[in-house]
């Protein structure tokens, strides 16, 4: 009887510790600061924003320049989850990305203070591009 009670208590402690550890790990991975991410470049007068679609979108938050022709370059590499079906509602854009490769999405020049949000087909994953 005592061995059973001790086993149950130890199992509870181990499960609780695993849940706390997983929660802290998830929080630390989720934090992105736009100034630490270098996924925006300017080529021939166009702003290129590179976003990877695989198990979600990376980076999730991007800061870009406003009033400049912009292209979102979606990259996939063996992506077979719902992030390969991308939607940008404010642009009326919806497409299934190739499992491997790149897809360029022309978004034109955006106004200062505007934000574009992209979503996967199920709405589980998202990304934002903030224009300053």
Residue, then its C-alpha position, 0 to 999 in steps of 0.5 A: x500500500x505504501x509503495x503504491x502511494x509513493x509511486x503515485x506521488x513520484x509520478x505526479x511530481x515527474x508529470x508536473x515537472x515535465x509540464x512546467x519545463x515544456x511550458x517554459x521552453x515553449x515561451x522562450x522559443x515563441x519570443x521574437x523581437x523584430x530588431x533581431x531578425x534579418x529577413x528583409x532585404x532591398x533588391x532593385x528598389x523592391x523590399x523582399x521579406x523572406x518567411x519560411x513555412x514549415x510547422x508554422x511561419x518563421x519569423x512570426x513578426x517582421x518589421x518592414x519599410x512602408x511606402x515601398x514596393x514589397x514582395x513576400x517570399x515564402x520558402x518551403x522545404x519538405x512542408x506538408x502541414x497546414x502552413x503550406x496553405x497560406x492566406x493573407x485576408x487583407x489582400x484577398x490572397x490564398x494559395x497552396x505552396x509547393x512542398x519545396x521551393x519559393x513563392x513570391x507574393x506581390x503586396x505592393x507599397x503599404x501605408x505606414x502603421x499598417x499590418x499584414x497578417x498571414x494565416x495557415x489554412x486552419x488558422x493555427x499558425x500566423x505571421x505579421x508584417x508591420x510597416x513603419 
